[in-house]
Amino acid sequence: MKLSHRHALFILLSLLLLLLSAGAIQRLIQLSLNFGNSEASHIPVIPCVSAALIWFHRKTIFRQVRWSIFGMIGIALGLVLWSADRTGGVRLNENDQVALLTFALIVSWLGGFLLLYGSDAFRSALFPLLFLFLAIPIPSMLLERIIALLQSGSAE
């Protein structure tokens, strides 16, 4: 299959995932642009940096592409997480729900990348792909513990 066909399929998959996650993406953007929430202000920059890194290294990344059935695992895991939230299987606060749905979107998207471009391309693009996980808001319980640890450390 030609590389342009793979790109077209990947764009189609990306658009489908964006449509499925439109509400979560909207809430993620609102969360990151909320001036009262400085913990998520970096989020809009993360996809841009990842995309730029992939673009700058595209000749190396896409030198050898092939199908990888293991990408289906990532897509399936992401869809299971997405549907667990949608079916009411988990009760989370707003921040944690956005974190879960963002995690599900990224895992599905990485699975699609692996499926369409293969393990060699995935390995070549590993840093920019894994960098996307920084776009996930920190879950509330973890954030509270980090803040408490930092506060106790600064009080001593």
C-alpha positions in Angstrom: 0.0 0.0 0.0 1.3 3.5 -0.9 2.3 5.8 1.9 -0.3 8.3 0.8 -3.0 5.7 1.2 -1.8 5.0 4.7 -1.8 8.7 5.5 -5.4 9.0 4.2 -6.5 6.1 6.4 -4.7 7.6 9.4 -6.4 10.9 8.8 -9.8 9.2 8.5 -9.1 7.3 11.7 -8.0 10.5 13.4 -11.2 12.3 12.3 -13.3 9.4 13.6 -11.6 9.5 17.0 -12.0 13.3 17.1 -15.7 13.0 16.4 -16.1 10.4 19.1 -14.2 12.5 21.6 -15.4 16.0 20.5 -17.1 16.7 23.9 -14.0 15.6 25.9 -11.7 17.6 23.6 -13.9 20.7 24.1 -13.8 20.2 27.9 -10.0 19.6 27.7 -9.5 22.9 25.9 -11.8 24.8 28.3 -9.8 23.3 31.2 -6.5 24.2 29.7 -7.6 27.8 28.9 -9.1 28.4 32.3 -6.8 31.0 33.9 -7.8 29.7 37.4 -6.3 26.3 36.6 -2.6 26.6 36.1 -2.0 22.8 36.2 -3.3 22.3 32.6 -2.1 25.4 30.9 0.5 23.5 28.9 -1.9 21.1 27.3 -2.6 23.1 24.0 1.1 23.1 23.2 1.7 19.4 23.5 0.0 18.2 20.3 1.7 21.0 18.4 5.1 20.0 19.6 4.4 16.3 18.9 3.2 17.1 15.4 6.3 19.3 14.7 8.7 16.6 15.9 7.0 14.0 13.6 7.0 16.4 10.7 10.7 17.3 11.1 11.7 13.6 11.3 9.1 12.3 8.8 11.7 10.8 6.4 13.2 8.7 9.2 9.9 7.8 10.8 8.1 6.8 7.6 11.1 5.2 5.8 9.8 1.6 6.5 6.1 1.2 7.0 4.0 -1.9 7.2 0.9 -3.1 9.0 1.0 -4.2 12.6 -1.9 -6.1 14.0 -0.8 -5.1 17.5 -2.2 -1.7 16.8 -5.6 -3.2 17.2 -4.9 -3.8 20.9 -4.3 -0.1 21.4 -7.5 0.9 19.5 -9.5 -1.7 21.4 -8.2 -0.6 24.8 -8.9 3.0 24.0 -12.4 2.2 22.9 -13.0 0.1 26.1 -11.9 3.0 28.2 -14.1 5.4 26.2 -17.1 3.2 26.5 -16.6 2.6 30.2 -17.0 6.3 30.8 -19.9 6.6 28.3 -21.9 3.7 29.7 -21.6 5.0 33.3 -19.3 2.2 34.3 -17.1 4.7 36.3 -18.2 7.7 38.3 -15.6 10.4 38.1 -15.4 14.1 38.8 -15.1 16.5 35.8 -11.3 16.7 35.8 -10.8 12.9 36.1 -13.4 12.2 33.4 -11.6 14.5 31.0 -8.3 12.8 31.9 -9.8 9.3 31.3 -11.3 10.3 27.9 -8.1 12.0 26.9 -6.1 8.9 27.8 -8.6 6.8 25.8 -8.2 9.0 22.8 -4.4 9.0 22.9 -4.2 5.2 23.4 -6.6 4.7 20.4 -4.7 7.1 18.3 -1.3 5.5 19.1 -2.9 2.1 18.3 -4.0 3.5 14.9 -0.5 4.8 14.3 1.0 1.4 15.1 -1.7 -0.5 13.0 -1.2 1.6 9.9 2.6 2.4 10.0 4.0 -0.6 11.9 6.5 -1.1 14.7 9.5 0.4 12.9 7.7 3.7 12.4 6.2 3.6 15.9 9.7 3.1 17.4 11.2 5.9 15.3 8.4 8.2 16.5 8.4 7.0 20.0 9.3 10.3 21.8 6.8 12.5 20.0 4.1 9.9 20.3 4.6 9.3 24.1 5.0 13.0 24.6 1.3 13.2 23.8 0.6 11.7 27.3 1.6 15.0 28.8 -1.7 16.4 27.3 -3.6 14.3 29.8 -4.8 16.3 32.9 -3.3 15.0 36.1 -6.0 13.0 37.9 -7.4 14.8 41.0 -6.2 12.3 43.6 -2.7 12.3 42.3 -2.6 16.1 41.9 -3.8 16.5 45.6 -1.0 14.1 46.8 1.7 15.9 44.8 0.5 19.3 46.1 0.4 18.0 49.7 3.9 16.6 49.3 5.3 19.8 47.9 3.6 21.9 50.6 4.9 19.7 53.4 8.4 19.8 51.9 8.4 23.6 51.6 7.1 24.1 55.1 10.1 22.3 56.7 
